Amino acid sequence: MNLVAAIVVTYNRQEFLVKCIHALLEQSIKCDILIIDNASTDKTFEYIKQAKKEYQNIFYFNTGENLGGAGGFNYGIKKALFMKYKYIWLMDDDCFPTKTALEILLKYDKILNGKYGWLASEVLWTDFSLCKMNYPKLKRRIKNNFDMYHLIEAIQASFVSLFLTVDTVKCVGLPVKEFFIWGDDVEFTRRIAVRKKLKSFYVPESKVIHAMRDNNGSNIATDTVSRLDRYIYAFRNEYFLFHKEGIKGILFYHMKCCFNILKIICIAKSERIKRMKIIIDGYMKGKNFHPCIEYFQTRNEESQCLKK
């Protein structure tokens, strides 16, 4: 068994998954690959069944139902904890790491002596420009001791190549599976870097490709009508997320809701009422949304770990 578990969540995207697995198999430092299949109905299982015959470091888990990205990562991290890996490397099935992406993350793990919350790779789009949706939120830039290592302290990142230790997960808990989609990575990374105050870093030297449909990011004011309903999850989940961060978080969330309504009024070309109603519905659902954070250990063990 390798030290690193690369956890890949997939759902009916065999074409992307094949490329993701090939990129992981070509890493300069070997890792085990844990495929978390949200009950795909395409030929995902058939492909994995054949691949496992050739590669012993591929492990397949079918969740039995579509748990969404949030539930899939929660499920996958639990598996990695039970299988006793040292490191966890999270990514979507349309993430294609460059050959040295993992090697570089492990290099900085050694430099930092394991004392960090998480490390986030630089995420590029298919044309090699920065992927707008996956650019981490950086801490206010003040020259510090980490600059010499080409590390940038960050407070928020996505699950497109997020690297952390199993010990960190045991300390802070698992991603919130009830989020289903959207915001689970933001909540998890901010829980570590903001609420638990574990220094976390953006690592531009480690690079991955994210094969999104386009590089425009999410925008409820301009997105297609067929995708609008999923924004309810975004505003519901962010209500929970930012209300955990005190008055600053609460103010930020309310300002964001107002700003998005203003954008809809100013630039939306269709379905303005529907778009605004989705924000309001998400807000109202958020008021009654109280998921619990799961811990792999007891609360006492988690508290002791954070004090170290």
TAGISUL-V199392 format. One record per residue. RES is the residue in one letter. PHI is phi as a letter, one per 40 degrees, with the letter a starting at -180 (999 if undefined). Layout:
RES_PHI ; RES_PHI
This chain:
M_999 ; N_c ; L_c ; V_b ; A_b ; A_c ; I_b ; V_b ; V_c ; T_b ; Y_a ; N_f ; R_b ; Q_d ; E_d ; F_c ; L_d ; V_d ; K_c ; C_c ; I_c ; H_c ; A_c ; L_c ; L_c ; E_c ; Q_c ; S_c ; I_b ; K_c ; C_b ; D_c ; I_b ; L_b ; I_c ; I_b ; D_c ; N_c ; A_g ; S_c ; T_b ; D_c ; K_c ; T_d ; F_c ; E_c ; Y_c ; I_c ; K_d ; Q_c ; A_c ; K_c ; K_c ; E_c ; Y_b ; Q_c ; N_c ; I_b ; F_b ; Y_b ; F_b ; N_b ; T_c ; G_g ; E_a ; N_c ; L_c ; G_g ; G_c ; A_c ; G_c ; G_c ; F_c ; N_d ; Y_c ; G_c ; I_c ; K_d ; K_c ; A_c ; L_c ; F_c ; M_c ; K_g ; Y_c ; K_c ; Y_b ; I_b ; W_b ; L_c ; M_a ; D_c ; D_c ; D_b ; C_b ; F_b ; P_c ; T_c ; K_c ; T_b ; A_d ; L_c ; E_d ; I_c ; L_c ; L_c ; K_c ; Y_c ; D_c ; K_c ; I_d ; L_c ; N_f ; G_g ; K_c ; Y_a ; G_c ; W_a ; L_b ; A_b ; S_c ; E_c ; V_b ; L_b ; W_c ; T_c ; D_c ; F_g ; S_c ; L_c ; C_c ; K_c ; M_c ; N_b ; Y_c ; P_c ; K_c ; L_c ; K_c ; R_d ; R_c ; I_b ; K_d ; N_a ; N_c ; F_c ; D_d ; M_c ; Y_c ; H_g ; L_b ; I_b ; E_c ; A_b ; I_b ; Q_a ; A_a ; S_b ; F_c ; V_c ; S_g ; L_b ; F_b ; L_a ; T_c ; V_c ; D_c ; T_c ; V_c ; K_c ; C_c ; V_b ; G_g ; L_c ; P_d ; V_c ; K_c ; E_c ; F_c ; F_g ; I_b ; W_g ; G_g ; D_c ; D_c ; V_c ; E_c ; F_c ; T_c ; R_c ; R_d ; I_c ; A_c ; V_c ; R_c ; K_c ; K_f ; L_c ; K_d ; S_b ; F_b ; Y_c ; V_b ; P_c ; E_c ; S_c ; K_b ; V_b ; I_b ; H_b ; A_c ; M_c ; R_c ; D_a ; N_b ; N_b ; G_g ; S_c ; N_a ; I_c ; A_c ; T_b ; D_c ; T_c ; V_d ; S_c ; R_b ; L_c ; D_d ; R_c ; Y_c ; I_d ; Y_c ; A_d ; F_c ; R_c ; N_c ; E_c ; Y_d ; F_c ; L_d ; F_c ; H_c ; K_c ; E_b ; G_g ; I_c ; K_c ; G_c ; I_c ; L_c ; F_c ; Y_c ; H_c ; M_c ; K_c ; C_d ; C_c ; F_c ; N_c ; I_c ; L_c ; K_c ; I_c ; I_c ; C_c ; I_b ; A_c ; K_c ; S_a ; E_f ; R_c ; I_c ; K_c ; R_c ; M_c ; K_c ; I_c ; I_c ; I_c ; D_c ; G_c ; Y_c ; M_c ; K_c ; G_c ; K_c ; N_b ; F_b ; H_b ; P_c ; C_c ; I_c ; E_c ; Y_b ; F_c ; Q_b ; T_c ; R_c ; N_c ; E_c ; E_c ; S_c ; Q_c ; C_c ; L_c ; K_c ; K_c
